[in-house]
Amino acid sequence: MSRQESSTNEGRKFKRGDEDEDDEEDGKGREAWERTYADERSWESLQEDESGLLRPIDNKTLYHAQYRRRLRTSTTTRIQKGLIRYLYIVIDLSRAAGETDYKPSRMVVVARQVEAFIREFFDQNPLSQIGLLTLKDGVANSLTDLGGSPESHIKALMGKLTSSGDASLQNGLDLVHSHLNQMPTYGHREVLILYSSLNTCDPSDIMETIQKCKASKIRCSVIGLSAELYICKYLCQETGGSYYVAVDEHHLKELVFEHAPPPPAIAEFAIANLIKMGFPQRAAEGVISICSCHKEAKVGGGYTCPRCKARICDLPTECQICGLTLVSSPHLARSYHHLFPITPFDDVAPSVSSDPRYLAKNCFGCQQTLLNPGNMPGSRVCCPKCKQYFCLDCDIYIHESLHNCPGCESFRHSKSNGTVEG
């Protein structure tokens, strides 16, 4: 080989190396085994069929099937659910929270899921309140008191993301007990603990603390990020809570969001009672007044308590002066869907689903076609009251977010218009 050809080959090799580096920077052009754990886990999207061949998993259909099973289980019996909940979220920020088995770390993933959970919680429970606690260096620290402002909780959480020391489960339960023991009996007292450690550093007998929480009717639930612990399982069994260990970030999100709607068993801890509520009016703009919740003068905005005329910033809350529960009418109206949930839609039989003559061509909710080749038999549902057909996405959206059937509402609206015209 001549010297000129050798230099040409070296130039080609150098150029090809540059292209490989560009491909690595873009994250494209790599084989599946070359991708990192955080990029893609391609083996989880395959399953073996009856003939032994690998085929992609239909995650959408599986998710919808799991959702419908939970929906049927929760609506088969009449279960009392509370409208007012007092929930403390206890976050483990010990040195175990800095582990990187969750990318980029357990601490960051937990904070991200708690932020999304807080917004979802107040969307489904507008009359409830949340407080945040952290466990690190062997002590329990209170980040925020019980309140109904999601932005204040999120702001306080994102400014304290540091991990150190050991976690003390007993100190966290003692602090939660001191706060929730003062709450009214008509409210549901709950604790959600996101625990990363494999041990707990307690100053005394934690069994006595667990019995105190049980006597005060505080429901404690734990979501572990490492492995199952006996003390956490015992705590949940004694107080009527739930205990799960997350296997990955997606599973962690599902476990956390299961606590957004009020749990059925919580009704055993509550006492039915009448609650006095006030509906405050919007304060006049441009008027300087002292805020009772922040103890400082503010200009305009806020609300005025109808009993003592004190000024408060956010709703819902309790008046700091007279103790009256202050809510708005939309908050109260949005809380009814837990008491009167929508009836689960019926599955369309595969024999009927495969024949377009017996089905509507479009989903009544999103107006997307139901006759695509990708729509498998049984991938649509029907409302038992209005007999309208819906796709899988609309079924989940109606029962989880909208809480009203579009077909039934449109039928009721058209019927009322016909009565008026007649």
N, C-alpha and C positions, 0 to 999 in steps of 0.2 A: 504494500500500500504506500502510495506516495505521501510526501509531507503535506501537499495541498489538500488531498482527500482526507487526511487525518484531521487537519484543522477544520475542514468543512463539517465533518462528523461531530467534532467537539462543539462547533457552533450550533449544530442542530440539537445536541444534548443540552446545551445551555439554554436554548430557546424553549425546549420542551419542559425543562425544570421551571422556567418562569411561568409557563402556562399552568403547570401543576400547582404552583404557589398561588396563582390567581384563583384557581378553582377552589383551593382550600380556604382562601379568604372569603369567597362568595358562599361557601358551604354547598356548592353544587359539583356534580361530576364525580362524586365519591361513591364507592360501593357501600352496601348496607352495613357490612362489618367494619367499615372505616369510620362510620358516624359515631359520635360520642353518645353517652347514655342520655344526656339532656336533649339531644337533637331528635332522636326517633328510636322507638323500640318496635321495630318492624315485626318481630316474632309474635307480639301480642295481638296483631290484627289478623292472624290466621287461625283456622281451626280445621280439624280433620272431620270429613263427612263419613257417611256410612260405607262408602266404597274405598276409604283409605286415602283419598286425595285431599290436598290442602286447598281451602277456599277462603276468601275474605269473610270476616265476621260482620254481620249486619248490626252494628252497634245501635243504630237508631231504633230498629224493631225490638231489640233486647231491652233497651232503656224504657220504651213505651210499655212493654209487657210487665216489667218490674213495677213501673209506676201504677199501672192499672191493678195489679195485685195489692199494692199498698192502699190504693183508693177503695177497693172493695172491702178490705179488712177494716178500714177506719170508718166506713159508713154502714156496715151491716147492723150495728147496734147503736142505740141512742146513748151517747156518752156526754156527760156534762163537761164543758170546757170553760175555763176561766177567761174573762175579758181583760182583767187587770193582773199583770204579772210583774214581780220584782225579781229580776235576774242579775246575778253577779257572774261575770266572766273572769275566771282566775287563770292567768297565763304564767306558765313556768318559764322563767328567764334565767335559770341556773346555767352552769357551764355546759350542761347537756344540750341546751337549746342552740349552742353554736356548732353542733355536729352538721356535717355537710352531706348526709345521706339524702336529705331533701335539698334540692338545688334552689338558691345558692346556700341556704342554711335553714334549719328548722325554725329559727326565730323569725326570719323574713317570711317564710311560707305561712306560718301561723298568723302573723300580723296581717298579711294579705287576706287570709280567709276570714279573720275576725272583722276586718273592715267591711267586707262584702256582707257578712252575716249581720252586722249592726244595721245596715241599710235595709236588708230584707226583713229583719225582726220588726223594725218600726213600721214598715209597710204593711205587715200582717197584724201587728199588735200596736195600733196607734195610741192606746190608752196605757201602755205598759212603760216600765222604766228599766234602765240598764246601768250597772256600775262595773268598773274595771279594777282588778287587783293583779299584782305581780308577785312572784315568788323568786327570790334570789338572795344570796349571802345569808341563808338561814332565817330570813325574816320575811314578813308579808307587808307589802306597801300598797296603799290605796291610791290609784291613779285618778279616778273620778268617783264622785258620789253618785247615788241613784238619780237619774235624770232622763228626760225625754228628748234631748237634743243629740242627734247622731253626729253632727259635725264636731261638737265639743269632745265627745269620746274619741273619735278618730284622730283629732289633732293631738290629744294627750297621749294616745298610744304611739303614734309615729314619732314622737319626740323622745321616747324612752327605750329605744331598741338597743340595749346593751345587756350582755349576759355575763354572769360571774357567780362563783360560789355554789352552794348546794341549795336545794329546794326543801322547804319545811311545809309539809301538807297540813300538819296540825295548826301551825300559826296562821295559815290561810283560812282554815275552817273556823278558828276562833275569831278572826277579824270579820269574816262573813256573818257568823252567828251574832256578833255584837251589833251589826248593822241591820240584819233582817229581823232580828227579834223585836225591833221597835216598829216594824211595819204593821199596818192594820190587818185584822184577821180575815177580811174579805179578799185580800190579795193573795196570790200564789207565790210562795217563796221558793226560788230555784237557784241552783249554782251549777255552772258549767265549767269544768276544770280541763284545761288543755295541758297535759302532763308529758314532759319529755324525759324526765329522769328515771333511773332504775332503782332509786331508793328515796327515802325521806329522812331528814335530819330534824327530829322533834325534841322539844325540851322535856316532855313528860309523856304520860300515857295517852296515846291518840284514841284509844278505845272509848275513853270517857268523853272526849270531844265529839266522837261520832254519835254517841248516845244523846248528847245535848242537842245536836242537830236533829236527830230523830224526834226527840221530845218537842222541839220547836216547829216540827212539821216542815223542815227544809229539805227539799228534794235535791239530791246531789248526783250529778252525772259527770262521768270522766271519759275523755277521749285520749288514749295513749298514743305516743309517737314512736315508742321503742319496742316494748314487750309488755305482756300482761303481768300485773302486780297483784298479789293477794290482797293487800290493804286497800287498793282502789276498788277491787271487785267486792270486798266486804262492805266498804262504804256505800256503794251503789245498792247493794242488796238490802242493807239496813234502812236506807232512806227512800227506797222506791225509785231510784234513778236507773240509768242505763250505762253500761260500760262497754266500750269497743276500743280496738287497737287499729289504727289506720295502717294500711299497707303501702299506700303511695299518696301523692298529692290529690289526685282525683277522688280517691276514696275518702280522704280527710275532708274534702269539701262536702261530699254527700253526708258524712256523719255530722258535720257542724250544722248544715242547713236543715237537718231533721229536727233540730230544736227550735226552728223559727215558729212553726205553728204550736199552739198549746198542747202539751201531751195529755192523753186521755186520763191517765192515772192521777194527774195532779188534782182532779176534782175530789179525791178522797181526803186531801189535806185542807180543803177550803170550807168555810162556813158561809152558807147563803145568808145574805144580809142586804138591807137597803143602803144605798150609797147616796149621799148628798153631793150633787155636782152643780157647778156654776158655769154659765156660758158668758165669758167676758167679752166686752166690746173692744174694738180697735181704738187705741189712744189717738188723740188728736195730733196732727203733724205740727211741728214747730214749737211744741210746748215742752219746757224743761221740767223734768220730774225725777225723783230719786227711785231707782230700781230696787225693789225689795230683795231680789235674788242675788244681785251683784254689789249692793250697798254703795252705789255710785250714781251721780247725776248723768242723765242722758237726754238727748234732744229728740223728741218725736218718736213714733213707732211704739211697739209694745202693745200690751193689753191692760185693761183696768178690771180689777176684781169687782164683781157686782155686789159683794157684801161689805168689804172694808175699803174699797176704792184704792187699794194699793196697786202699784204698777209692777207687772211681770213681763219678761222678755219673750219666752217661748211657751208653747202649748204642746201637749198637756203637761201639767205640773200641779203641785199643791201650793197654795198661797202661803208664803212665809209668815204672814201676819195672823190670819184667822184660821188657817189650816183647811180651807175649802178646796176640794178637788176641782180644778179648772180644766175644761175641755172645750172643743169646738164641735159643732153639729156634724161636720164631715168625719171627724175622728170617731164619733159614736156610731155613725152609720156604717163606716168601714169595718167595724168590729162585729157586725151581725153575721158575717159569712161563716164564722166558726160555729155559731149556734144553728144556722139553717144552711148547711152546705148543699151544693148542687148535686142532684142525683147522678150517679155514674152513668155514662153513655153505654149503650148496648153494642156489643161486637156484631159486625155484619157476618153472617155465615159465609164460609168460603164458596158454597154453591151459588149463593146469591151474588157474592162479591165478584165472581168471575163472569157474570152475565150483565152487560151494561144496560139491558132493557129495564132492570128493576132498580137501577140506581140513578141518582142525579149525576150529571156530568161534572159539576164543579162543587168544591167545598163551599158550604154556606157561609163560613167565616172569612176565609182569605180569598175565595173565588178561584183558587188554583184547580186545575183539572184533576179529577180522580181516576182518569182512564189511561194514565201513562203506563207504558210497559214496566217501569220500575216499581209501580205500586203493586206489591204482592197481595194475594188474597188474604182478607182479614186485616188489611192495613187502613181500614176506615171504620168509623163508628157512627151510631145513630142516636139522637136524643129520644128517649122513650116518650116524651110529652109532645114535642112539636114535630117529630118524625123527620127532622132535617139531618143531612149527612155532613160529617166533618172529617178532616184529615187528622193524622196523629199529632201534628204540631199544634193545631187548634184545640184539640182535646186537652192537651196538657196546659196550654195557655188559659183556656176557659176555667179549668178547675183550680189552677194554682195562682193565677194573677187576676183574671177578670171577675170571676165568681158570679157571673151571669151568663145564661145561655142566649146568644144572639137570636136564635130562632124563636124562643119563647118570648123574648122582649119585643121582637118585631111583630109577632102575632098579637101580643097584648096591645101594642101601640096601634096597629091597624084596626083591631076590634074597638078600641076606644074612639078612634076617628070615625068609624062607621056608626057608632052609637050617637056621636055628636051630630053627624050629618043627618041621620034619620030624625 
